Amino acid sequence: MRLADARKDQYRRLAKDQGYRARSAYKLLQLNSSYHILKRGNKVVDLGCAPGGWLQVATKEVGSAGKVVGIDLKPVDPVASAVVLEGSIEDLTMLEKISGILGGKTDVVLSDLAPNVSGVWDIDHARQISLSTIALNFARQVLRQGGSAVFKVFEGDMLSEFRAELDKSFGRALLSKPSASRQQSSELYIVCLDFKP
C-alpha cells in the first residue's frame, strides 16, 4: 500500500472511530490547530457544508455560546447545535436568513466548496476558482471587521489572481496544505485573517 493510500485510510478510520461524518473534518481540525480560526463564542458560516464534518468541528470549537450555520445545495442530515439551510449562496435571501439566525455579522466563513470534477485539469481549476470567488463575495457581505475565512482552492495559473483579490479584503492570506489532504492532490486552503470591509 502506498503511503498516500495509507494516510487516506488512516483518516477514514479516524473519522469512523471519532464519529466524524467525513475525513475532511481533520483538514479543518489541522487548519484550526495551526491558525486558531475558530474560538469559543464565535459565529460561523460553513459554505458547502455537506456531509457535515466541518459543521461537527465548528460546533465543538465554538461551544454552546457560539452559533454555526451551514449552507448546501443538497440536503444535510441535522448536526447538533448547528442550523443547516438548503439552498445556494448566490440566493440573496440567504444573506437575510443568516443575518437573522446569527443576529448580525459573522466571525468566520468556511468554504470547502468544490466543483464536480471532470478530470480536465484547466476546467476543474477554473471552476474551483470561480466557486471560491463566489464564496469570497459572500464572505465580504457577512463577515465582521477583523473576521476570518478559509477557502479551498486548486493549484493553477488563476490562483495568483484570486490571492490578489483576497489581499484587497484581508490583512493576511496564508496558503496551507493540511496533512489530512491527499498529498498528490492539488487541493490547498487559504486561511484569511483580519477582514477589512
N, C-alpha and C positions, 0 to 999 in steps of 0.2 A: 504493500500500500504506500502510495506517495505521501510525503509529509503534508502537502496541502489537503489531501483527502482525509488524512488522519486528523488534521486540525478541524476540518469541516465536521467530521463525525464527533469530535470532542465537544464542539459547541452544540451540536444537535442533541447529544446525550445530556449535556449540562442543562439545556433548556427543558428537556423532558423531566430530569431529576428535580429541578428547582421550580418547576411549574410555570415557566415562561412559554408563551404561545409560539415563539419563533426564535431561532438562533440569533436573529438580528438584534434582540434585546441586549446582547453582550456588546454590540457595537456602541450603543448608547451608554451602557454602563462604563465602558472603557473611555469614551469621549468625556463623560461626566467626571470620571476619576482624574483625568488629565486637566480639564479646564473648569471644573466646578460650575457648570452652566445652570444646573437645577439646584435650587435651595429651598429650605423649609418655607412654607407660606407662599411660594411663587404661584403665579397664574401662568398656565402653559397651554399652547395650542399645538396639536400634532396633526400635520397635513399628510394625507395618505396613510392613515393610521392602521389599516388592516394588515395583519390579523389581530393586532392589539398588543404586541410585545413591547413597543415603545410606550404605550399608554400604561402598561403594568409598571415599567421602570419609573416613569414620570410620577405616577400617583404615590409610589413608595417614597420617592425622593422629596416630594413637596409636603407630604404628610397631610394630616387632617385639616390644617389651616390653609392649605393650598387648594387650587382648582385646576382641573385638567379637562380640556375639551379636545376630542378627536373628530376629524372630518375624513370621510372617504366616499367614493362613488359607489362602493359595494357595501352591503350590509355587514356590520361587525357585531359579533356576539358581545353582550354587555361586559364591561370591565368595572369592577368595584371601584367606587369613588370617582369615576370619570363619566362625563357626558359625551355620547357619541352622536354625531349628526351625519346623516346620509345626504350627500349632495356634492356639488362642485365648488371649489374655492373661487371660481370665477363668477359665481352667482352672488350678486350684490346683497341679496337679503341675508346671506350667510354672515356678512360682517355685522349686521344688526343683531342677529341671533347670538353671535359670540359675545358681542359687547354687552348684551343683556344678561347672558349667563355669568360672565366674569365681573360684571359691574364696572366696566371701563376697559382700559388698555391692558395688554398682557405683558408679562415679564420675559417670556421665552416663546419663540416659534421654532418648532422642529419640523423638518421636511425630509422624509425618506422616500419622497415621490420618485417613481421610476416608470419609464415607458414600457410598453410591451416590446421586448427586444426582438428585432428582426434578424439579427446576425450580420447585417450590413453595417460595418463599423461607423462610417460617416453619418449615416441616417440615425443610428441609435444615439450617437454623441449629440447630434443636433437636436433630437427630440428631448434628450435629458436636459440640455442647457435651456431649451425652451420651457420645459416644466419648472426648472429651478428659477427661471426669470419670472414666471407667473407666481411662484411661491415668494420670491423677493418682493414683488409688487404688493402681494397680500400682506407680507410682514410689515412693509412700510406703513400700512394703514392701521395695523392693530397693535404694534409694539409701543411701549412707553419709552421715553427718553432714557438712555442707558441700558436698554434691554439687550437680550442676546438672541442669536438664531443659529441653527445648524442646517446646512443644505447639502444633500447628496449630489455629487457631480460625477461625470465620467471624464477621464483624461482625454485631451484632444485640443485641436487648434482654436476652438471657440472659448476655451476655459479662461484665457487671459483677459478676454473682453468681459466675461462675466465677473471676474475678480475686480476689474476696474469699476464695474457698476457697484459691487459690494463696498469698495473703498469710498464711494460717494456717501454711503449711508452708515458705515460703521467705523469706529476708531481703529479696530483691528480685525483682520480676516485671515485666519490661520488654517493652512491645509493639513489634514491629518488622515492617516490610514490606520484604523484600529486593527489589532491583531486578529479580531474576530471576522474581519473582511477576508475573503479569499485572496491570497497574496498574488495569484496570477490574474485577478480581475483588475480592471482599470477604474474600479469604484474608489472614490475618495470622498471625504467630508470636509466642508469648510465651516469652521467654527467662527462665528462673527460676534464680536463683543462691542459694547458701548455704542448702542444705536443713537444716531443723530437725526431726529425728524427733519 
